[in-house]
């Protein structure tokens, strides 16, 4: 029993020191990227790209109809806006299957207002696109408003 506890603690410590949240465990072929474009109407459109660069099919499973979220931070830990904030998602198993070489894209448009509806002042913000699936992944980047 004591050996099991020590082994579990060692594994937990090893996994907690891996860099970032971008690890996909048994599905390392998934490439997850995000980019953005400022629009003439004053909004920003984000493009999230999932690409299977592996040699076998890849299944991403969610317990709701939500597959991803996009979050904007003023500073670490201070959320300004996220795409899913006021949305409802069906409680249903959702599976996205990517065949080798297949790519899916999702687009999110932001009106540059906070979750409370206030205009967000110009500046540099942190952004995180994140898959809310199993396996999960995230992609962090900066945006300039």
TALIN-V212585 format. One record per run of one state. SS is the DSSP state (H for helix, E for strand, C for the rest). FROM is the first residue (numbers start at 0). TO is the last residue. If there is no record, write none. Layout:
ss	from	to
SS	FROM	TO
SS	FROM	TO
This chain:
ss	from	to
C	0	0
H	1	15
C	16	28
E	29	37
C	38	42
E	43	51
C	52	56
E	57	61
C	62	66
E	67	74
C	75	76
E	77	81
C	82	92
E	93	97
C	98	101
E	102	109
C	110	111
E	112	112
C	113	117
E	118	118
C	119	122
E	123	130
C	131	132
E	133	133
C	134	135
E	136	143
C	144	144
